Amino acid sequence: MAVQAGKDLLIKIDQTGNGQFETIAGLRATRISFNAETVDVTSLESQGGWRELLAGAGVKSASISGSGVFRDANTDERARQIFFDGEIPSFQVVIPDFGTVEGAFQISALEYAGSHNGEATYEVTLASAGVLTFTAL
């Protein structure tokens, strides 16, 4: 994969549940991480005392975070609504020159900040809440 601009990593939200995704406004930084818990099946019979893991077991999860400037756009309003209503809608993460991850996420944190001589900023954190799909570019 060639070097990519960070601004091309996009977090998109399904605004109405109809499968039409819109980029969350004002984001300056985004991050996605994938995790898989391991299941240790090491025993006294494990060759050379090396740890053994059970393939395909354990819980998989993904988390997404982003930060940016408050723009009071439709996506900002929708994110607040999702958080306070406890909804779990579909999101997309576009990873440049790699593909798109899509699935249900819950907004687990929503933070706002600002200083007297600067812009209002926000941070959002999402936790996967079901099966995710990956579509390669």
Secondary structure, 3 states (H helix, E strand, C coil): CCCCCHHHCEEEEECCCCCCEEECCCEEEEEEEEEECCCECCCCCCHHHCCCECCCCCCEEEEEEEEEECCCCHHHHHHHHHHHHCCCCEEEEEECCCEEEEEEEEEEEEEEECCCCCCCEEEEEEEEEEEEEEEEC
